[in-house]
Amino acid sequence: MESKASASREIESPCDVLRPSTSNAERTLCVLGLGGGGTSMVAGCLRLAGVPMGERLNEANNEDQEFHDLIQCRPLLDGTGNLLPERLEQFRAFIEYRNERHPVWGWKHPETLRILPQVLDRLRNPHLLYIFRDVHAVAQRNHKRLGLDHPLSLRASLGHLTAMVNAIEQLSAPTLLISYERCLRHPEKFLRLLSSFCGLELTQQDCQDLASFVRPDRVSGEIDAQARARDRAYYTPECD
């Protein structure tokens, strides 16, 4: 019979594998979540582990600026919610270019879910990483940064959360579910699970070193001086 302590440790796990990773060495890592919901932390960990997360990164949130520019193009969608043909071709060209340059790469952006179902077939062995955070904390952040009132911010966060759950049910790719709060409590365990799912080669010492980036006092996705020494070739001066 399983002990209560063992069951408690299992419940406390920062990650759950919903659909297992593949053995294929090539893969595309998509970090999905709400704005202010912990995606910058996950993307930063991948970046520090050596995963190319973009050639022109926003240092504040670890977002690929080329992807950001594409997602912000207006108009983006047609009247039925589908990508306009010219936008679809731009995203496909973006993906093909990254595929040619890197066997493993990824990106994160809060609005990825808007286009992911329409480009998933172009991604090479997609692995989906969904991160969840206390909805009120996300709404509180948007209230302070964007000036949204609390009810509107909560409703927007819940709407995005519903879209995430819908995607989890509908997109049949390897899937990892991540709890932001439990990552903060168990950073090294989170990094081991992340490494395993993403096919990364992180040693125990690597996980210990990277754990300093998974902390509640970290400012957004910023790579601080302590972590910068681990930024394996994907930090460039023009990102400053």
Disulfide bonds with the S-S distance in Angstrom:
none
